[in-house]
Amino acid sequence: KFNKKEPSYDMFHSRGYRLPGFYEEVSEVNPTDCSDWNKGDKDRFRAAVFEKHENMNDVSNMIGKNINECINYYLVKFKRTKSYKSLKK
């Protein structure tokens, strides 16, 4: 299950806290915690970061993900990995 809580709250508020059509709209939202990234996405991201030297615009284009998703993954998940540590050496 993907984390869609934060964007859901924003939508709920923007609708004046009315629910008609809310679930359908929320189901289209991208998770904010990268929980929808599979192993292939993560592997492509890692390779692109090493090849493009952390240029998120190029990384985004290379792996076919939105630049905001790439930046979020980099900050939330990738910076905690051994790959990040080896990139910084």
N, C-alpha and C positions, 0 to 999 in steps of 0.2 A: 504494500500500500504506500502511496506517495504522499509526502507532506505538502498539503495545499492550504494549510491553516491561515497563514498571513494574508495571501491574496484573497482568500475566501472572506475574511473579515472586512477587507477593503470593499469588496463587491457588495457584501451584505449592508454595510454602512451607506454606500452610494445608492442603494435601492430603497433607502429609508426603512430598512429592516423588514421589508416585505419579501416573501419567499417565492412567489410565482416565477418559474423559470430559473430560479437560483441554482438548483442542483445541476441542471444542464450546462449552465454557464461556468460553474466551478469545475466541472469535469474536463473542460477545455484548457484549464490553467496549467502552466508548467510548474512543477514543484520547485521550491526555493532551496531545498537542501541537497539537491543533486541525486536524490534517491531513485530517479528514473534512468541514471547512467548505468549501462551494463559494462561488462568487462571489456568488450570491444571498444566502446566509447572511451573508457579510461586508458586503454592501451594506445589508441590513436592520439589521444590528448597528450600523453606522456611523450610519444615520439615527436609530435608536432612542437611541443614546448622545447625539446632539445634541439630540434632542427631550426626552429624559427627564433630561438633565443628569447623566449618569453614575450614575443610580440603577439599580443592577444588578437589583434585584427587578423594577422596572417594565420594564427592557430585556428581561429574561428572559421576562416575560409577553407582551410585545409581539412578540417574534420566535419564541416557541414553543420555546425551548431551555431546558435546565436552568440554574439560576442558577450552579452551579459551572462549567459549560462557558463561560458568559458571562464570569465573573470570570477564568477561565483564559485565554480568548481575549484579553480586555482586557490582562492583564498580560504575556502571552507574545508576542502579535502586534501588537495595536492600538497599544500605546504606542510602537511603533517607526515608526508611519506619519505621513505629512504631515497626515492628518486629525486625529490626536491633537494635533499641534503647533498646528493652527488652533483646536482646541477649547480649548486652554489660553490662547489670546490674549485 
